[in-house]
C-alpha cells in the first residue's frame, strides 16, 4: 500500500483573505488517499473556525505577540511527533515560524507559497523593514517556492536571487460547481442590500487595505454617480481601512450610494446580485476575486498590476486600466455601462477563461506534483547516503 505523504501547512489565519481561501480550496481538492494534510494556525480565528466547520485536521499554535518566538519550539515538537514529510508555509510570520520550526525538527522539504509582493503589503515603513529582514533571514531554508503568478515568480527570482528551478507557478483555482447563476438568489441578495431593480450594482471584493485601491475607486465613483445616479457600490471585505473609507465616502458625497457589506462567506451568491466587478488594486499577486467574478460571468474592470494581466486580456475577457488612475477607471466602467454588448462578451469570455486555466483540480494536481517530486528527491538522497 502506498504511503501517504504527510504535509503540514503553517499560516497565520488571523484574517480570511486570498491566501486563506486558496488553502481551503486546496484542502478540498487534494487526494486524501495520497496525502495526509494538517493546518497549523498561529491565530485562533477566523481560519481555524472555517477549517473546523469543514472537518479539516488543524491545530492552533497561538502567539502571545509578534515577538513570541516560543511558538517555534512548540511547533517543532509537533512536527517531530507527527513525522511530517513536508512543511508548507504561507505569509511572512508563518514563514519565519514554520521554516525555523521545520528545520529544528530536521525537515528539509520546506515549501513556501508566495501570495503577494511584500513591498506593497505593509504601508508603514518600519513594518515593511522588519518583515523584509524576517523574510530574508529564513528564505534560504525553503527548498521550493510556489508563486500564484508568473509576475510573482519573476519578482522572487530577481529580488532574492533564487534559481527558476526552485520556483513553480501554480495559479489559484476555483471549484466551478459552486459558481452558477440563480435568479432567486440574485433577488434575495439584492433585497438584503436594498438594491432596486432599476439600479446597477458595482462591487469590489477584497481586504480593506491601502494596496487594494478602494480610495482610487471612490474618486472614480464620485464622477460615475454624477453621470449614472442609479449606481450603487458594494464593498465586500474587512480591514484596517474601513473607518477611513467611510469618512472618504461622506466627504465625497457618495455615502448614500456605497454599501459596506463586511466579510462574506457566500461570495458566489453575492456575485449573483452584482452587475460589474471592479478590482482597483495598486499591487496584486494574482487576483482571486477577479476569477470568481469571471466564473459568475460578470464583466470585470481591473488595474493592470502584478498577475492580473495573466488573467485578463484587455477588451477580450475584461478591461484593464493603469493603477492609481481614477479617470481611466471611471471611463472603463462607463464603457461597460454604456455598451451592453461589450459587457456580455467580456462576461462570456471570462467564464471560458476560468474553465480553461483556473480550476481547483489543476491547482491541486500541480501542488501534488511538487510534493511528490520533493519526497522522491529526498528518498533518493537518503538512499545514496546509506550506500556511501
Secondary structure, 3 states (H helix, E strand, C coil): CCCCEEEEEEECCCCCCHHHHHHHHHHHHCCCCCEEEEEEECCCCCHHHHHHHCCCCEEECCCCCCCCCHHHHHHHHHHHHHCCCEEEEECHHHHHHHHHHHHHCCCCCEEEEECCCHHHHCCCHHHHHHHHHHHHHHHCCCCEEEECCHHHHHHHHHHHCCCHHHEEECCCCECHHHCCCCHHHHHHHHHHCCCCCCCEEEEEECCCCHHHCHHHHHHHHHHHHHHCCCEEEEEECCCCCHHHHHHHHHHHCCHHHEEEEECCCCHHHHHHCCCEEEECCCCCCCCHHHHHHHHCCCEEEEECCCCHHHCCCECCCEEEECCCCHHHHHHHHHHHHHCHHHHHHHHHHHHHHHHHHCEHHHHHHHHHHHHHHHHHHHHHHHHHHHHC
